Amino acid sequence: MPLYNFHCPDCDKDTELLVGASETPVCPSCGSQKLERMIGRIAPEAKLAAAAKVWRAQAAREGHASNFSSSERKR
């Protein structure tokens, strides 16, 4: 399922949701189904390295480090 950015005109909040092709997204704040899909922005490259470090640390804590190389895994 792809991750999309949505704006809710009823409560004026923005959110990211995983939405399947046949699903109708629902606002997590107010329950409205009138969400408008927004164009998602890609994170700047400078932030990707810092974000990857955080994701790897979280994956290691949760035991989901199987997709990282052995040098990236904590032993």
PyMOL Python script that loads the backbone (N, CA, C, O; Angstrom):
from pymol import cmd

cmd.read_pdbstr("""\
ATOM      1  N   MET A   1       0.844  -1.175   0.000  1.00  0.00           N
ATOM      2  CA  MET A   1       0.000   0.000   0.000  1.00  0.00           C
ATOM      3  C   MET A   1       0.890   1.238   0.000  1.00  0.00           C
ATOM      4  O   MET A   1       1.857   1.306   0.758  1.00  0.00           O
ATOM      5  N   PRO A   2       0.574   2.202  -0.831  1.00  0.00           N
ATOM      6  CA  PRO A   2       1.373   3.423  -0.868  1.00  0.00           C
ATOM      7  C   PRO A   2       1.013   4.383   0.259  1.00  0.00           C
ATOM      8  O   PRO A   2      -0.100   4.362   0.783  1.00  0.00           O
ATOM      9  N   LEU A   3       1.967   5.214   0.615  1.00  0.00           N
ATOM     10  CA  LEU A   3       1.798   6.240   1.640  1.00  0.00           C
ATOM     11  C   LEU A   3       1.463   7.549   0.938  1.00  0.00           C
ATOM     12  O   LEU A   3       2.214   8.003   0.075  1.00  0.00           O
ATOM     13  N   TYR A   4       0.343   8.154   1.304  1.00  0.00           N
ATOM     14  CA  TYR A   4      -0.100   9.397   0.690  1.00  0.00           C
ATOM     15  C   TYR A   4      -0.277  10.471   1.756  1.00  0.00           C
ATOM     16  O   TYR A   4      -0.545  10.170   2.919  1.00  0.00           O
ATOM     17  N   ASN A   5      -0.122  11.729   1.342  1.00  0.00           N
ATOM     18  CA  ASN A   5      -0.409  12.879   2.192  1.00  0.00           C
ATOM     19  C   ASN A   5      -1.819  13.354   1.876  1.00  0.00           C
ATOM     20  O   ASN A   5      -2.206  13.440   0.711  1.00  0.00           O
ATOM     21  N   PHE A   6      -2.586  13.662   2.919  1.00  0.00           N
ATOM     22  CA  PHE A   6      -3.952  14.136   2.735  1.00  0.00           C
ATOM     23  C   PHE A   6      -4.188  15.382   3.572  1.00  0.00           C
ATOM     24  O   PHE A   6      -3.548  15.594   4.602  1.00  0.00           O
ATOM     25  N   HIS A   7      -5.128  16.206   3.101  1.00  0.00           N
ATOM     26  CA  HIS A   7      -5.594  17.371   3.853  1.00  0.00           C
ATOM     27  C   HIS A   7      -7.090  17.205   4.079  1.00  0.00           C
ATOM     28  O   HIS A   7      -7.831  16.876   3.153  1.00  0.00           O
ATOM     29  N   CYS A   8      -7.527  17.432   5.304  1.00  0.00           N
ATOM     30  CA  CYS A   8      -8.946  17.337   5.630  1.00  0.00           C
ATOM     31  C   CYS A   8      -9.527  18.754   5.673  1.00  0.00           C
ATOM     32  O   CYS A   8      -9.140  19.544   6.535  1.00  0.00           O
ATOM     33  N   PRO A   9     -10.446  19.092   4.761  1.00  0.00           N
ATOM     34  CA  PRO A   9     -11.037  20.426   4.775  1.00  0.00           C
ATOM     35  C   PRO A   9     -11.998  20.639   5.954  1.00  0.00           C
ATOM     36  O   PRO A   9     -12.272  21.780   6.325  1.00  0.00           O
ATOM     37  N   ASP A  10     -12.506  19.559   6.540  1.00  0.00           N
ATOM     38  CA  ASP A  10     -13.442  19.695   7.657  1.00  0.00           C
ATOM     39  C   ASP A  10     -12.750  20.137   8.947  1.00  0.00           C
ATOM     40  O   ASP A  10     -13.257  21.010   9.652  1.00  0.00           O
ATOM     41  N   CYS A  11     -11.595  19.541   9.260  1.00  0.00           N
ATOM     42  CA  CYS A  11     -10.895  19.909  10.497  1.00  0.00           C
ATOM     43  C   CYS A  11      -9.577  20.646  10.224  1.00  0.00           C
ATOM     44  O   CYS A  11      -8.873  21.018  11.162  1.00  0.00           O
ATOM     45  N   ASP A  12      -9.241  20.858   8.942  1.00  0.00           N
ATOM     46  CA  ASP A  12      -8.056  21.609   8.504  1.00  0.00           C
ATOM     47  C   ASP A  12      -6.750  21.005   9.018  1.00  0.00           C
ATOM     48  O   ASP A  12      -5.840  21.731   9.418  1.00  0.00           O
ATOM     49  N   LYS A  13      -6.663  19.664   9.004  1.00  0.00           N
ATOM     50  CA  LYS A  13      -5.434  18.985   9.427  1.00  0.00           C
ATOM     51  C   LYS A  13      -4.858  18.193   8.270  1.00  0.00           C
ATOM     52  O   LYS A  13      -5.582  17.717   7.395  1.00  0.00           O
ATOM     53  N   ASP A  14      -3.518  18.059   8.283  1.00  0.00           N
ATOM     54  CA  ASP A  14      -2.810  17.260   7.292  1.00  0.00           C
ATOM     55  C   ASP A  14      -2.343  15.961   7.947  1.00  0.00           C
ATOM     56  O   ASP A  14      -2.007  15.938   9.131  1.00  0.00           O
ATOM     57  N   THR A  15      -2.325  14.877   7.158  1.00  0.00           N
ATOM     58  CA  THR A  15      -1.910  13.586   7.694  1.00  0.00           C
ATOM     59  C   THR A  15      -1.333  12.713   6.592  1.00  0.00           C
ATOM     60  O   THR A  15      -1.598  12.946   5.413  1.00  0.00           O
ATOM     61  N   GLU A  16      -0.546  11.712   6.964  1.00  0.00           N
ATOM     62  CA  GLU A  16      -0.041  10.706   6.037  1.00  0.00           C
ATOM     63  C   GLU A  16      -0.755   9.398   6.337  1.00  0.00           C
ATOM     64  O   GLU A  16      -0.853   8.994   7.496  1.00  0.00           O
ATOM     65  N   LEU A  17      -1.252   8.735   5.303  1.00  0.00           N
ATOM     66  CA  LEU A  17      -1.985   7.483   5.487  1.00  0.00           C
ATOM     67  C   LEU A  17      -1.540   6.447   4.472  1.00  0.00           C
ATOM     68  O   LEU A  17      -1.227   6.778   3.328  1.00  0.00           O
ATOM     69  N   LEU A  18      -1.513   5.192   4.898  1.00  0.00           N
ATOM     70  CA  LEU A  18      -1.309   4.076   3.980  1.00  0.00           C
ATOM     71  C   LEU A  18      -2.678   3.716   3.417  1.00  0.00           C
ATOM     72  O   LEU A  18      -3.588   3.354   4.163  1.00  0.00           O
ATOM     73  N   VAL A  19      -2.817   3.817   2.109  1.00  0.00           N
ATOM     74  CA  VAL A  19      -4.123   3.624   1.499  1.00  0.00           C
ATOM     75  C   VAL A  19      -4.019   2.655   0.334  1.00  0.00           C
ATOM     76  O   VAL A  19      -3.198   2.839  -0.564  1.00  0.00           O
ATOM     77  N   GLY A  20      -4.845   1.633   0.349  1.00  0.00           N
ATOM     78  CA  GLY A  20      -4.923   0.693  -0.764  1.00  0.00           C
ATOM     79  C   GLY A  20      -5.713   1.297  -1.915  1.00  0.00           C
ATOM     80  O   GLY A  20      -6.407   2.299  -1.740  1.00  0.00           O
ATOM     81  N   ALA A  21      -5.607   0.690  -3.090  1.00  0.00           N
ATOM     82  CA  ALA A  21      -6.244   1.226  -4.284  1.00  0.00           C
ATOM     83  C   ALA A  21      -7.769   1.303  -4.154  1.00  0.00           C
ATOM     84  O   ALA A  21      -8.385   2.233  -4.675  1.00  0.00           O
ATOM     85  N   SER A  22      -8.373   0.350  -3.474  1.00  0.00           N
ATOM     86  CA  SER A  22      -9.839   0.331  -3.378  1.00  0.00           C
ATOM     87  C   SER A  22     -10.357   0.943  -2.074  1.00  0.00           C
ATOM     88  O   SER A  22     -11.562   0.918  -1.824  1.00  0.00           O
ATOM     89  N   GLU A  23      -9.475   1.486  -1.248  1.00  0.00           N
ATOM     90  CA  GLU A  23      -9.889   2.041   0.043  1.00  0.00           C
ATOM     91  C   GLU A  23     -10.246   3.514  -0.069  1.00  0.00           C
ATOM     92  O   GLU A  23      -9.675   4.241  -0.882  1.00  0.00           O
ATOM     93  N   THR A  24     -11.192   3.947   0.750  1.00  0.00           N
ATOM     94  CA  THR A  24     -11.516   5.359   0.883  1.00  0.00           C
ATOM     95  C   THR A  24     -10.871   5.842   2.172  1.00  0.00           C
ATOM     96  O   THR A  24     -11.201   5.341   3.247  1.00  0.00           O
ATOM     97  N   PRO A  25      -9.953   6.811   2.090  1.00  0.00           N
ATOM     98  CA  PRO A  25      -9.280   7.268   3.308  1.00  0.00           C
ATOM     99  C   PRO A  25     -10.233   8.016   4.237  1.00  0.00           C
ATOM    100  O   PRO A  25     -11.164   8.689   3.794  1.00  0.00           O
ATOM    101  N   VAL A  26      -9.976   7.879   5.531  1.00  0.00           N
ATOM    102  CA  VAL A  26     -10.775   8.529   6.561  1.00  0.00           C
ATOM    103  C   VAL A  26      -9.845   9.354   7.434  1.00  0.00           C
ATOM    104  O   VAL A  26      -8.778   8.885   7.831  1.00  0.00           O
ATOM    105  N   CYS A  27     -10.251  10.584   7.734  1.00  0.00           N
ATOM    106  CA  CYS A  27      -9.444  11.467   8.572  1.00  0.00           C
ATOM    107  C   CYS A  27      -9.333  10.880   9.979  1.00  0.00           C
ATOM    108  O   CYS A  27     -10.354  10.590  10.603  1.00  0.00           O
ATOM    109  N   PRO A  28      -8.099  10.698  10.496  1.00  0.00           N
ATOM    110  CA  PRO A  28      -7.944  10.139  11.838  1.00  0.00           C
ATOM    111  C   PRO A  28      -8.368  11.117  12.935  1.00  0.00           C
ATOM    112  O   PRO A  28      -8.590  10.698  14.072  1.00  0.00           O
ATOM    113  N   SER A  29      -8.486  12.407  12.620  1.00  0.00           N
ATOM    114  CA  SER A  29      -8.869  13.400  13.627  1.00  0.00           C
ATOM    115  C   SER A  29     -10.375  13.538  13.787  1.00  0.00           C
ATOM    116  O   SER A  29     -10.888  13.571  14.905  1.00  0.00           O
ATOM    117  N   CYS A  30     -11.095  13.621  12.636  1.00  0.00           N
ATOM    118  CA  CYS A  30     -12.533  13.890  12.731  1.00  0.00           C
ATOM    119  C   CYS A  30     -13.417  12.824  12.082  1.00  0.00           C
ATOM    120  O   CYS A  30     -14.638  12.860  12.237  1.00  0.00           O
ATOM    121  N   GLY A  31     -12.815  11.874  11.355  1.00  0.00           N
ATOM    122  CA  GLY A  31     -13.583  10.804  10.735  1.00  0.00           C
ATOM    123  C   GLY A  31     -14.176  11.145   9.381  1.00  0.00           C
ATOM    124  O   GLY A  31     -14.914  10.340   8.811  1.00  0.00           O
ATOM    125  N   SER A  32     -13.866  12.327   8.854  1.00  0.00           N
ATOM    126  CA  SER A  32     -14.402  12.734   7.555  1.00  0.00           C
ATOM    127  C   SER A  32     -13.809  11.893   6.425  1.00  0.00           C
ATOM    128  O   SER A  32     -12.657  11.464   6.498  1.00  0.00           O
ATOM    129  N   GLN A  33     -14.607  11.660   5.379  1.00  0.00           N
ATOM    130  CA  GLN A  33     -14.138  10.951   4.193  1.00  0.00           C
ATOM    131  C   GLN A  33     -13.896  11.916   3.031  1.00  0.00           C
ATOM    132  O   GLN A  33     -13.740  11.481   1.890  1.00  0.00           O
ATOM    133  N   LYS A  34     -13.865  13.204   3.308  1.00  0.00           N
ATOM    134  CA  LYS A  34     -13.677  14.228   2.272  1.00  0.00           C
ATOM    135  C   LYS A  34     -12.212  14.641   2.147  1.00  0.00           C
ATOM    136  O   LYS A  34     -11.923  15.802   1.858  1.00  0.00           O
ATOM    137  N   LEU A  35     -11.296  13.719   2.358  1.00  0.00           N
ATOM    138  CA  LEU A  35      -9.871  14.051   2.315  1.00  0.00           C
ATOM    139  C   LEU A  35      -9.423  14.377   0.901  1.00  0.00           C
ATOM    140  O   LEU A  35      -9.865  13.759  -0.068  1.00  0.00           O
ATOM    141  N   GLU A  36      -8.528  15.367   0.802  1.00  0.00           N
ATOM    142  CA  GLU A  36      -7.946  15.758  -0.474  1.00  0.00           C
ATOM    143  C   GLU A  36      -6.503  15.269  -0.501  1.00  0.00           C
ATOM    144  O   GLU A  36      -5.735  15.538   0.424  1.00  0.00           O
ATOM    145  N   ARG A  37      -6.133  14.551  -1.560  1.00  0.00           N
ATOM    146  CA  ARG A  37      -4.763  14.048  -1.680  1.00  0.00           C
ATOM    147  C   ARG A  37      -3.842  15.208  -2.047  1.00  0.00           C
ATOM    148  O   ARG A  37      -4.142  15.994  -2.946  1.00  0.00           O
ATOM    149  N   MET A  38      -2.721  15.300  -1.341  1.00  0.00           N
ATOM    150  CA  MET A  38      -1.743  16.348  -1.604  1.00  0.00           C
ATOM    151  C   MET A  38      -0.516  15.736  -2.262  1.00  0.00           C
ATOM    152  O   MET A  38      -0.306  14.525  -2.192  1.00  0.00           O
ATOM    153  N   ILE A  39       0.281  16.560  -2.891  1.00  0.00           N
ATOM    154  CA  ILE A  39       1.526  16.103  -3.479  1.00  0.00           C
ATOM    155  C   ILE A  39       2.540  15.929  -2.350  1.00  0.00           C
ATOM    156  O   ILE A  39       2.807  16.866  -1.597  1.00  0.00           O
ATOM    157  N   GLY A  40       3.105  14.722  -2.237  1.00  0.00           N
ATOM    158  CA  GLY A  40       4.086  14.453  -1.197  1.00  0.00           C
ATOM    159  C   GLY A  40       5.447  15.009  -1.571  1.00  0.00           C
ATOM    160  O   GLY A  40       5.819  15.033  -2.745  1.00  0.00           O
ATOM    161  N   ARG A  41       6.186  15.454  -0.566  1.00  0.00           N
ATOM    162  CA  ARG A  41       7.525  15.976  -0.810  1.00  0.00           C
ATOM    163  C   ARG A  41       8.553  14.952  -0.359  1.00  0.00           C
ATOM    164  O   ARG A  41       8.337  14.231   0.615  1.00  0.00           O
ATOM    165  N   ILE A  42       9.650  14.892  -1.057  1.00  0.00           N
ATOM    166  CA  ILE A  42      10.742  14.000  -0.715  1.00  0.00           C
ATOM    167  C   ILE A  42      11.654  14.720   0.270  1.00  0.00           C
ATOM    168  O   ILE A  42      11.923  15.912   0.120  1.00  0.00           O
ATOM    169  N   ALA A  43      12.124  13.998   1.270  1.00  0.00           N
ATOM    170  CA  ALA A  43      13.007  14.597   2.265  1.00  0.00           C
ATOM    171  C   ALA A  43      14.322  15.004   1.613  1.00  0.00           C
ATOM    172  O   ALA A  43      14.836  14.285   0.757  1.00  0.00           O
ATOM    173  N   PRO A  44      14.867  16.143   2.007  1.00  0.00           N
ATOM    174  CA  PRO A  44      16.169  16.550   1.480  1.00  0.00           C
ATOM    175  C   PRO A  44      17.227  15.512   1.797  1.00  0.00           C
ATOM    176  O   PRO A  44      17.161  14.848   2.832  1.00  0.00           O
ATOM    177  N   GLU A  45      18.200  15.369   0.916  1.00  0.00           N
ATOM    178  CA  GLU A  45      19.224  14.339   1.078  1.00  0.00           C
ATOM    179  C   GLU A  45      19.968  14.470   2.400  1.00  0.00           C
ATOM    180  O   GLU A  45      20.344  13.460   2.994  1.00  0.00           O
ATOM    181  N   ALA A  46      20.187  15.681   2.865  1.00  0.00           N
ATOM    182  CA  ALA A  46      20.914  15.890   4.121  1.00  0.00           C
ATOM    183  C   ALA A  46      20.192  15.246   5.299  1.00  0.00           C
ATOM    184  O   ALA A  46      20.828  14.783   6.246  1.00  0.00           O
ATOM    185  N   LYS A  47      18.874  15.218   5.240  1.00  0.00           N
ATOM    186  CA  LYS A  47      18.098  14.634   6.338  1.00  0.00           C
ATOM    187  C   LYS A  47      17.963  13.128   6.213  1.00  0.00           C
ATOM    188  O   LYS A  47      17.664  12.456   7.199  1.00  0.00           O
ATOM    189  N   LEU A  48      18.177  12.583   5.025  1.00  0.00           N
ATOM    190  CA  LEU A  48      18.003  11.145   4.836  1.00  0.00           C
ATOM    191  C   LEU A  48      18.995  10.336   5.657  1.00  0.00           C
ATOM    192  O   LEU A  48      18.626   9.307   6.223  1.00  0.00           O
ATOM    193  N   ALA A  49      20.245  10.778   5.735  1.00  0.00           N
ATOM    194  CA  ALA A  49      21.243  10.038   6.516  1.00  0.00           C
ATOM    195  C   ALA A  49      20.873  10.017   7.995  1.00  0.00           C
ATOM    196  O   ALA A  49      20.980   8.982   8.652  1.00  0.00           O
ATOM    197  N   ALA A  50      20.437  11.162   8.518  1.00  0.00           N
ATOM    198  CA  ALA A  50      20.040  11.236   9.925  1.00  0.00           C
ATOM    199  C   ALA A  50      18.794  10.388  10.170  1.00  0.00           C
ATOM    200  O   ALA A  50      18.697   9.707  11.191  1.00  0.00           O
ATOM    201  N   ALA A  51      17.841  10.427   9.239  1.00  0.00           N
ATOM    202  CA  ALA A  51      16.625   9.630   9.389  1.00  0.00           C
ATOM    203  C   ALA A  51      16.952   8.139   9.330  1.00  0.00           C
ATOM    204  O   ALA A  51      16.399   7.351  10.097  1.00  0.00           O
ATOM    205  N   ALA A  52      17.847   7.750   8.422  1.00  0.00           N
ATOM    206  CA  ALA A  52      18.224   6.340   8.311  1.00  0.00           C
ATOM    207  C   ALA A  52      18.871   5.849   9.598  1.00  0.00           C
ATOM    208  O   ALA A  52      18.647   4.712  10.012  1.00  0.00           O
ATOM    209  N   LYS A  53      19.670   6.699  10.231  1.00  0.00           N
ATOM    210  CA  LYS A  53      20.304   6.326  11.501  1.00  0.00           C
ATOM    211  C   LYS A  53      19.235   6.055  12.565  1.00  0.00           C
ATOM    212  O   LYS A  53      19.330   5.083  13.315  1.00  0.00           O
ATOM    213  N   VAL A  54      18.227   6.911  12.623  1.00  0.00           N
ATOM    214  CA  VAL A  54      17.136   6.736  13.587  1.00  0.00           C
ATOM    215  C   VAL A  54      16.349   5.472  13.269  1.00  0.00           C
ATOM    216  O   VAL A  54      16.015   4.708  14.175  1.00  0.00           O
ATOM    217  N   TRP A  55      16.045   5.239  11.984  1.00  0.00           N
ATOM    218  CA  TRP A  55      15.284   4.046  11.590  1.00  0.00           C
ATOM    219  C   TRP A  55      16.047   2.772  11.916  1.00  0.00           C
ATOM    220  O   TRP A  55      15.463   1.796  12.387  1.00  0.00           O
ATOM    221  N   ARG A  56      17.359   2.782  11.665  1.00  0.00           N
ATOM    222  CA  ARG A  56      18.170   1.594  11.959  1.00  0.00           C
ATOM    223  C   ARG A  56      18.210   1.311  13.451  1.00  0.00           C
ATOM    224  O   ARG A  56      18.128   0.156  13.869  1.00  0.00           O
ATOM    225  N   ALA A  57      18.335   2.366  14.260  1.00  0.00           N
ATOM    226  CA  ALA A  57      18.360   2.181  15.712  1.00  0.00           C
ATOM    227  C   ALA A  57      17.027   1.620  16.199  1.00  0.00           C
ATOM    228  O   ALA A  57      16.998   0.721  17.039  1.00  0.00           O
ATOM    229  N   GLN A  58      15.928   2.149  15.674  1.00  0.00           N
ATOM    230  CA  GLN A  58      14.614   1.647  16.072  1.00  0.00           C
ATOM    231  C   GLN A  58      14.432   0.198  15.628  1.00  0.00           C
ATOM    232  O   GLN A  58      13.918  -0.621  16.389  1.00  0.00           O
ATOM    233  N   ALA A  59      14.848  -0.124  14.407  1.00  0.00           N
ATOM    234  CA  ALA A  59      14.736  -1.496  13.912  1.00  0.00           C
ATOM    235  C   ALA A  59      15.556  -2.451  14.767  1.00  0.00           C
ATOM    236  O   ALA A  59      15.109  -3.560  15.060  1.00  0.00           O
ATOM    237  N   ALA A  60      16.746  -2.033  15.167  1.00  0.00           N
ATOM    238  CA  ALA A  60      17.590  -2.882  15.999  1.00  0.00           C
ATOM    239  C   ALA A  60      16.944  -3.111  17.372  1.00  0.00           C
ATOM    240  O   ALA A  60      16.986  -4.222  17.901  1.00  0.00           O
ATOM    241  N   ARG A  61      16.349  -2.062  17.946  1.00  0.00           N
ATOM    242  CA  ARG A  61      15.674  -2.203  19.243  1.00  0.00           C
ATOM    243  C   ARG A  61      14.495  -3.169  19.142  1.00  0.00           C
ATOM    244  O   ARG A  61      14.236  -3.941  20.064  1.00  0.00           O
ATOM    245  N   GLU A  62      13.791  -3.120  18.024  1.00  0.00           N
ATOM    246  CA  GLU A  62      12.608  -3.953  17.848  1.00  0.00           C
ATOM    247  C   GLU A  62      12.926  -5.324  17.263  1.00  0.00           C
ATOM    248  O   GLU A  62      12.032  -6.158  17.124  1.00  0.00           O
ATOM    249  N   GLY A  63      14.183  -5.566  16.920  1.00  0.00           N
ATOM    250  CA  GLY A  63      14.571  -6.860  16.386  1.00  0.00           C
ATOM    251  C   GLY A  63      14.269  -7.043  14.916  1.00  0.00           C
ATOM    252  O   GLY A  63      14.155  -8.174  14.444  1.00  0.00           O
ATOM    253  N   HIS A  64      14.136  -5.948  14.182  1.00  0.00           N
ATOM    254  CA  HIS A  64      13.819  -6.011  12.753  1.00  0.00           C
ATOM    255  C   HIS A  64      15.009  -5.593  11.902  1.00  0.00           C
ATOM    256  O   HIS A  64      14.832  -4.896  10.903  1.00  0.00           O
ATOM    257  N   ALA A  65      16.193  -5.995  12.267  1.00  0.00           N
ATOM    258  CA  ALA A  65      17.398  -5.543  11.574  1.00  0.00           C
ATOM    259  C   ALA A  65      17.815  -6.498  10.455  1.00  0.00           C
ATOM    260  O   ALA A  65      18.941  -6.398   9.966  1.00  0.00           O
ATOM    261  N   SER A  66      16.963  -7.401  10.042  1.00  0.00           N
ATOM    262  CA  SER A  66      17.351  -8.401   9.048  1.00  0.00           C
ATOM    263  C   SER A  66      17.632  -7.798   7.675  1.00  0.00           C
ATOM    264  O   SER A  66      18.319  -8.419   6.864  1.00  0.00           O
ATOM    265  N   ASN A  67      17.113  -6.597   7.396  1.00  0.00           N
ATOM    266  CA  ASN A  67      17.355  -5.994   6.094  1.00  0.00           C
ATOM    267  C   ASN A  67      18.616  -5.126   6.069  1.00  0.00           C
ATOM    268  O   ASN A  67      18.897  -4.484   5.058  1.00  0.00           O
ATOM    269  N   PHE A  68      19.374  -5.099   7.159  1.00  0.00           N
ATOM    270  CA  PHE A  68      20.609  -4.337   7.220  1.00  0.00           C
ATOM    271  C   PHE A  68      21.795  -5.282   7.096  1.00  0.00           C
ATOM    272  O   PHE A  68      21.702  -6.459   7.442  1.00  0.00           O
ATOM    273  N   SER A  69      22.890  -4.765   6.607  1.00  0.00           N
ATOM    274  CA  SER A  69      24.096  -5.589   6.494  1.00  0.00           C
ATOM    275  C   SER A  69      24.621  -5.950   7.882  1.00  0.00           C
ATOM    276  O   SER A  69      24.255  -5.312   8.869  1.00  0.00           O
ATOM    277  N   SER A  70      25.468  -6.960   7.962  1.00  0.00           N
ATOM    278  CA  SER A  70      25.985  -7.381   9.270  1.00  0.00           C
ATOM    279  C   SER A  70      26.790  -6.281   9.943  1.00  0.00           C
ATOM    280  O   SER A  70      26.834  -6.225  11.172  1.00  0.00           O
ATOM    281  N   SER A  71      27.429  -5.403   9.171  1.00  0.00           N
ATOM    282  CA  SER A  71      28.183  -4.313   9.786  1.00  0.00           C
ATOM    283  C   SER A  71      27.265  -3.253  10.384  1.00  0.00           C
ATOM    284  O   SER A  71      27.684  -2.490  11.254  1.00  0.00           O
ATOM    285  N   GLU A  72      26.015  -3.200   9.925  1.00  0.00           N
ATOM    286  CA  GLU A  72      25.058  -2.234  10.452  1.00  0.00           C
ATOM    287  C   GLU A  72      24.272  -2.773  11.649  1.00  0.00           C
ATOM    288  O   GLU A  72      23.640  -2.000  12.368  1.00  0.00           O
ATOM    289  N   ARG A  73      24.304  -4.067  11.865  1.00  0.00           N
ATOM    290  CA  ARG A  73      23.575  -4.674  12.978  1.00  0.00           C
ATOM    291  C   ARG A  73      24.392  -4.599  14.249  1.00  0.00           C
ATOM    292  O   ARG A  73      25.617  -4.721  14.236  1.00  0.00           O
ATOM    293  N   LYS A  74      23.674  -4.393  15.363  1.00  0.00           N
ATOM    294  CA  LYS A  74      24.349  -4.469  16.668  1.00  0.00           C
ATOM    295  C   LYS A  74      24.559  -5.915  17.020  1.00  0.00           C
ATOM    296  O   LYS A  74      23.718  -6.763  16.721  1.00  0.00           O
ATOM    297  N   ARG A  75      25.655  -6.200  17.642  1.00  0.00           N
ATOM    298  CA  ARG A  75      25.913  -7.590  18.049  1.00  0.00           C
ATOM    299  C   ARG A  75      25.815  -7.727  19.533  1.00  0.00           C
ATOM    300  O   ARG A  75      26.000  -8.822  20.065  1.00  0.00           O
TER     301      ARG A  75
END
""", "prot")
cmd.dss("prot")
cmd.show_as("cartoon", "prot")
cmd.util.cbc("prot")
cmd.orient("prot")
